[in-house]
Amino acid sequence: MTRCRLCGSAAMESVVDLGATPPCESFLAADQLDRPEPAYPLHLRVCTDCWLAQIPALITPEETFTQYAYFSSYSSSWVEHARTFVTGAVERLGLGPDSFVVEVASNDGYLLRHMVDRGIRCLGVEPSVNVGAAAREAGVPTLTEFLSPDTGAAVSAEHGPADLVVANNVYAHIPDVVGFTQGLRALVADDGWVSIEVQHLLTLIEENQYDTIYHEHFQYYTVASAIRALASGGLALVDVELLPTHGGSIRLWARPAEVAGEPSRRVSDVLDREKAAGLRELSGYTEFSSRVAKVRRDLLRFLIDAAERGDTVVGYGAPGKGNTLLNHCGVRPDLLAYTVDRNPYKHGRFTPGTRIPILSPERIAADRPDYVLVLPWNLREELVEQLSFVHEWGGRLVFPIPELSVVEAASEKGTA
């Protein structure tokens, strides 16, 4: 990477280099284990002109998202998050039967199904063939396309401009930031709204959430860099909410620049927090790499010590972030016997790079391991409750981020 993909500047500085890993969602079938597996550099840099953090676009969205292994509806907390958002958006914007809502990267209809239930006309724009098919089966109208300015204009011409465009956890997934933002503007009515949820770089840095750096995530936003990105497509930030999802996210409320008006006080408050954290100067990034190295050492030390004691450790979940962590730490089946996942698509497959078997969740109760390493640590509250049965045989849960902690499955009492 020699130039910033947003502003074109050559002023790019290293934040953390995680080596080379396979794409995080390229789960392996058994007959692929003896074949070569491509790996790509995973090196986060920041542009010191616009302060957009980014990795090189070494794989294309088409390679990742045409057939996709992630189905949003398998997380009950995420479905509830979507329902709460819909309730709030309907109230905030006065949406009703005459409104039109579009969600970009609508996945399996986890959010728009709540619009359907309310009788609000809606459309999902989802590039993945398999999850888009699941959405249509669930009664959510879905177009199988990547968003571009042309796609946005075509949807608007056929269905009318949208009163609300939702883009949750996709703004980091597109290397063409400017073209995607222009696509959002093409979708939305001249007096409409755009709502974007994306992980907040502030919490990523502060909470050592380096495992959320992977090849699907091409860039990492502060509110300051998001304002610059939105402006590239003719949108202006109106309001921002801080969310606990994915370890700390921002919900950006934007409108066409011509009608946006002055941003809320919350926007200036978050901008002040980012500035105080040093995220508009290199000082805010310099210690991150050393803290990442400590997370790696602590996890490896725990797993090696457990193996030497004869304790069994298995994983819970096979999220993309988990594959960054496992590959960076060099964890193999000798340290983590297997992991489990609720998504049946992943059963019988193996994690990319580390080749750890992925089994069904019922295996944990059958094997009664001493420790369960929770890879989707961002769902901590949900999973402590879900995995409370591990307490029955004295098992414990292990969370690797933001720092290693070992907790009782039923009580959330830290012991490390």
N, C-alpha and C positions, 0 to 999 in steps of 0.2 A: 504494500500500500504506500503510494507516494503522495497522493492528494486526497483531501477530505471530500467525501461523496456529497456533502451538502453545500459547502461554500467554495470548494476547489482549491483551498489553501494547501501549500506544501509544508506547513508548520505542524508536523505530526510528531507527538512524543509518546514513548512507550509507557504504558501503565503496568501491565503484567503479561508475561509470556508463559503460557501453559503448555508449551511444546506442541506436538502434533497428535491429533485424535481423529477417529472416524466420525462421520456425521452422527449426531446423538440419537437419531431415530432409526438408524439403519440396523435394526435387529436381525440377527442371523438365524436362518433355518439350519437344521442339523447337517444337511448336505452341503452347506457353505463353509463349514468349519475348516476344511482342508484347502480352501481357496485363498488367494491373496485378498487382503482387505485394505482399501485405500485409507490413508490418514492425511489430514490437512493441518497446517499450522493454525494455532489458536492464540493469536497475539493481539491483545487489546491496546489500542493507542487512542490518544485524545488530540483533537485539533485545537491548537492554542489560539486560533482566531475566533471560531464560533463555539468551541468547547463541546462539540459533539464527540462522544466516545464511540469507537467503531472497530470492527475487525475486518480484514480483507474479505471480499465477496468471492470466495474460492469455490463455492458450490452455488447452484442456481436454485431459486424457489421451485422451479419445475422438477428438479431432481428430488426435492424433499416432500413437496405437498401434493403431487398428483395422486399418490396413494399414501395415506397418512395413518400412523399408528395411534394417534391420540384422539380419544373421544371424550369430550368435556363432560358428558352426562354421567361418567363413572365416578365423578367426585360429587358427593351429595352436598358438600359445603359450597361448591362452585355453582351448582344449580340453584341453591338458596341465595347465593350472592346475586345471581342473574335475576331471580324473582324480585328481590329487594330493589335492584336497580330499576326494573321495569315499573314497579309501583311508584318509585320516586320520580321517574321520568314522566310518567303519565300525569302525575300531579303537577310537576314543575312546568311542563310545557302544554298542559291542557289537551293531551292527545285523546282522540276518540274515534268513532267509526269512520269519520271522514278523513282521518289522518293516514299518512303513509310512512312506514318505517323501513329502512334498509339496514341490515347488518352485514358488514364486510368481514370475511373470515368467520362465517356463522357456524362452522363446525357441524355438529349433529343436531342443530336446532335447539340447543340447551337454553338459549335466551329467547329466541323468537317464539317458541311455543307458548310463552307467557303472553306475548302479544296476540297470538292466535286465540288463546283462551279468552282474551278480553274483546275479541271481535275487531281488532285493529288490523287493517290491511298491511301486509309486510312482505318482504322478500329477503332471502339470504343470498349473498354472493360468496360462494365457497369453492376454491379451486380443487380440493381433494375429491376425487370421484367417489371413494368409498364412504366417507363421512357425509358427503352431500346426499348420497342415496339414503343413508340412515335418517337424515333430516326429512326428506320427502316422505319416507315411510311413516314418519311421526306426524305428518300433516303440515309441515312447514314448507312453503314454496321456496325453492332453492335453485339458483342459477349456478352452473358449474363453470366458473371463469375466474381468472386473476383480475384484480382491479387495475385498470389503466385509465387514462383520460378518455380513451375511446369507449371502453366498457361503461364508465360512468355516464357518458353522454348517451349511449344506446339505451341503458336502463331508464334514464330520465325521460328520453323521448318516448319509450314504450309505455312506461308506468306512471309517468309524471314525476316531478322533482320531489324529493323526500323532505318531510317535515323534520325528521331526525335520522341521522346516519350514525350508526354505532360501529366502532372499530376497537374491539377489546383484544388486547394481547396479539396484535398484528403489526403495529407501527414499528416494532423492532425487527420484524421478520422480512422486510422488503429492502433490497439494496438500492432501488431507485426511489429515494425518499421524495424527491421533487415530483416525479411522475405519479406516484401513489397519492400524494397530497392533492395534486391537480385532479385526480380521479375522485377524491372525496368532494372537492368543490363542484365537480360536474354532477354529482349525485344530489347534492343538497339544494333545497329551494333558496332563493335569494334572501328570504327572511327566516331560513331554517337554522337548525342546530346540528353540530357534530360533537359526539362524545367519544373520547379516546381513552382507553386504559392501557397503561404501559408501566413496566417496572421503573422505579425511581432510582437513578444512579446514586443519589445521596445515600439511601439505605443500603444499596449494594456495596458501596465503599465502607460505610460505617459498620455494617454487620458482617463483613467478610463473606458476602454471598457470591463468591467467585464461581460457584458451580452453575450459576445462571448465565455464564458466558459460554456460549456454544454456537456452532456454525449456523443454526437457524436464526440466531439473534445477530443481525448485522450492526445494529447501533443501540446505544444506551443513553437515555435522555435525562437531563435535568429540565426543570421548567424553562430555564433560560435558553437552552438549545432547542427545546420544543417550540418555543415562540418563533425562533428563526426558521425552523422547519415548516411550521404552519404557514408562515408568511410566504414561503416559496410557492405555495399553491393558491394564494389569495384568501387565506383564512386568518383570523385573529383570535387570540386567546381571551376569553371573557371571564372564566372562573376556573378554579382548580380545587380538587378535593384530595386529601391524603387518605389512602386506603391501606388496610393491613394485608391485602392479598399479595401473594408471591413474595412475602417477606417485606413488602413496602412498595406500593404502587401510587401513581398519580392518575387521577381522572381529570382529563382536560376537556373543558367545555369551550367550544369554539364556534364562531359564526363567520359568514362572509364578511370580509374586512369593511365593506361599505356600511354595514348595519351594526357592527360589533359594539361600538361605544367604548367607554373606559373600562378596563378590567377591574375586578373586585379587589377588595383589600386582601383577600386570601392569596391572590397572585403575588402581590408585593411582599407579603409575609414569607411565603415560601422562597421567593427570590432572595430575600434577606438571609434566610437560613442557609441556602446554598452558598451565598457569598461568604458567610461566617465560617462555613466548613472548608473554605479554600478551593471550591470547585470551579472558580474562574481564574485560578492561577495554579501553577504546577505543585505548589506546596500541599494541596489537598489530595494529591495522588501518590506522593513519593513513598509513603510507608505501606501502601496497600500490598505490594509484592511480598514484603517480609512477613506480613500478617497471614497472607495466603500460604506461605511456606510453613508457618507454625500450624495451621489447620491440618496440613498434610502430615507433618511429623506426629502430631497428637493422635490422629486417626490410625496411622500405621503402628505407632507404639501400642495403642490399645488392642488392635487386631493381633499383633504378634504376641503380646503378653497373653491374650486369651488363648491363642493356639498352643502356646507353651504350657499353659495350665490344663489343657485338654478341654476347655470350654467350647461349646458350639455357638457360632455366630451365623445368622442368616439375615437376609435383607427383606425389607418391605418396600414395595414399589419399584417400578422400572421407568422413572421419568427421565426426560432428557437431561435435566440437571444432574441426576445421579450418575449418568454416564460420563459427564465431565469430571465429576469427583473421582469416580473409580479409575478412570484412565490417568488422571493427573497423579493420583496416589499409587498407581501400579498395583491395585488390588486384583487378585486372581482367585479362583475357586479354593485354593489352599487356605485362604484367609476368610473368604465369604462363600460358604458352600453353595448357596443359591439365593435368589430373591424371588418374591412372589408379586403378583399384580392382579388387580380386579379385571383388567381388560383381557378377555379370552383370546384376542388376536395375538397376544404376546406369549401365551402359554406354549411351551415346547420350543421356544426360540432362545437365543442367547444374546447377552448384552454386547454391543459393538466394542471391539477392541479387547475387552477383558474376558469375553466368552463365558460369563457366569450364567448358569441355567435360570430360566424364568418359569416358575411353576404357579399353580393356582393357590390362592390364599389359604385354603383348607390344609395345606401341607404343614403350616406352622403348628396348628393344634395337634396334628398327628406326630410330629417330631419333637415337640416341646424343647426348643433350643434354649440355651442359657441367655442369649442376647439376640435382640432384633434391631438391626441397624436401619433406621427410618430414613430413606433417601428423599422422599418429598417432605422435608422438614417444615416447609411453609404451611402444611396442613396439620401442624402439631396438635392443636386442641382436638380436632376431629379424630386424629389417629390414636391419640392417647385413649380416647373413649372406645374407638373401634377395636383396639388391641388390648383392652382391659383383661381379656381372658388369659393373656400371657402371665398375669399375676398368679394364676391358679397353681402353677408349678414353680413359682419363684423367679420367673424370667423377668428380664429388664429390657427397657427400650434405650437405644443409643441414638442421640441426635448429634450430627457432626458440625452443624452450622448454627450460630455464629462461632461457637466454640464447642468442643466436645463436652457432652453432658450425658450422664447415665441416670435414668429415672425409673421409678417403680411404675409399671404399666397402669396401675389403677389410681395412683396418688399424685403424680407429677412432682414428687419430692426429689430434688437434685441430690446426687451423691458423689458427683465428681467435681 
